[in-house]
Amino acid sequence: MSISVPGEQVADLAEVFKALGDEVRIRIIAYLMVRALCVCELVPLLGISQSAVSQHLRRLKDAGWVHGERRGQWVYYSLNASMKETFACVLARMPDMSLDIRRLDQGDMPLECKL
């Protein structure tokens, strides 16, 4: 006996998981578990271009994983609270990236903030 699940719900869930199908996006999620970050902070952490970071964030945002909050001229991204609750078991498997964030906060990594 199978359980009937609306096709749209299945498709939405597939998109949520597809967004995690990339190593960079998993690393972004892991970093955002430590604290909210802007694109210019993610650039040195990930070692990719600002435009590539933005594309990955857009994919995560479209899937509902992250949201952006404007602080002055910058947008800081953080994990959606509902995703933290719903996917707690998945997020519990993410690596601890707090050491990298600490290095960033101490100025050991150059920021790529451009006006």
C-alpha positions as CSV (number, residue, x, y, z in Angstrom):
1,M,0.0,0.0,0.0
2,S,1.4,3.4,-0.9
3,I,0.7,6.7,0.6
4,S,-0.7,9.4,-1.7
5,V,1.3,12.6,-1.6
6,P,0.4,15.6,-3.8
7,G,2.8,15.9,-6.7
8,E,3.5,19.6,-6.0
9,Q,4.6,18.8,-2.5
10,V,7.0,16.1,-3.7
11,A,8.4,18.5,-6.4
12,D,8.9,21.2,-3.7
13,L,10.7,18.8,-1.4
14,A,12.9,17.6,-4.3
15,E,14.0,21.2,-5.0
16,V,14.8,21.7,-1.3
17,F,17.1,18.7,-1.4
18,K,18.5,19.5,-4.9
19,A,19.8,22.8,-3.5
20,L,22.0,20.8,-1.2
21,G,23.4,18.8,-4.1
22,D,26.5,21.0,-4.5
23,E,29.6,21.1,-2.2
24,V,29.7,24.9,-2.2
25,R,26.1,25.2,-1.2
26,I,26.6,22.7,1.7
27,R,29.6,24.8,2.8
28,I,27.5,27.9,2.7
29,I,24.8,26.3,4.9
30,A,27.5,25.1,7.3
31,Y,28.9,28.7,7.5
32,L,25.5,30.2,8.0
33,M,24.9,27.8,10.9
34,V,27.7,29.7,12.7
35,R,26.3,33.2,12.0
36,A,24.8,35.4,9.3
37,L,27.2,36.4,6.5
38,C,27.3,38.8,3.6
39,V,28.5,37.8,0.1
40,C,31.8,39.6,0.6
41,E,32.5,37.5,3.7
42,L,31.7,34.3,1.9
43,V,34.1,35.0,-1.0
44,P,37.3,34.4,1.0
45,L,35.7,31.6,3.0
46,L,34.7,29.7,-0.2
47,G,37.6,30.8,-2.4
48,I,35.2,31.6,-5.4
49,S,34.1,34.8,-7.1
50,Q,31.5,37.2,-5.7
51,S,29.2,36.4,-8.6
52,A,29.5,32.6,-8.0
53,V,28.7,33.1,-4.3
54,S,25.6,35.2,-5.3
55,Q,24.4,32.5,-7.7
56,H,24.7,29.8,-5.0
57,L,22.9,32.0,-2.5
58,R,20.1,32.6,-5.0
59,R,19.7,28.9,-5.5
60,L,19.5,28.3,-1.7
61,K,17.1,31.3,-1.3
62,D,14.8,29.9,-4.1
63,A,14.7,26.6,-2.3
64,G,13.9,28.2,1.0
65,W,17.1,27.5,2.9
66,V,18.3,31.1,3.4
67,H,16.9,34.6,3.5
68,G,18.6,37.9,3.2
69,E,18.4,40.9,5.6
70,R,19.6,44.3,4.5
71,R,21.9,46.0,6.9
72,G,22.9,49.4,5.4
73,Q,24.3,48.7,2.0
74,W,25.0,45.0,2.6
75,V,22.6,42.0,2.6
76,Y,23.4,39.4,5.3
77,Y,22.2,35.9,4.7
78,S,21.1,33.5,7.4
79,L,19.3,30.1,7.6
80,N,15.5,30.2,7.6
81,A,14.3,29.3,11.1
82,S,11.7,26.9,9.6
83,M,14.4,24.9,7.8
84,K,16.4,24.6,11.0
85,E,13.4,23.0,12.6
86,T,12.2,20.9,9.7
87,F,15.7,19.6,8.7
88,A,17.4,19.5,12.1
89,C,18.7,15.9,11.4
90,V,20.2,17.0,8.1
91,L,21.8,20.1,9.6
92,A,23.2,18.1,12.5
93,R,25.5,16.4,10.0
94,M,27.0,19.6,8.7
95,P,30.6,20.3,9.5
96,D,31.6,22.8,12.2
97,M,32.9,25.9,10.4
98,S,33.4,28.1,13.4
99,L,37.2,28.0,13.2
100,D,37.0,29.5,9.7
101,I,34.5,32.2,10.9
102,R,36.8,33.0,13.8
103,R,39.7,33.5,11.4
104,L,37.5,35.8,9.2
105,D,36.4,37.8,12.3
106,Q,40.1,38.2,13.4
107,G,41.0,39.6,10.0
108,D,43.0,36.7,8.8
109,M,41.1,36.6,5.5
110,P,40.8,39.6,3.2
111,L,37.3,40.7,2.6
112,E,36.0,41.3,-1.0
113,C,33.6,44.1,-0.2
114,K,33.2,46.4,-3.2
115,L,31.0,49.4,-3.5
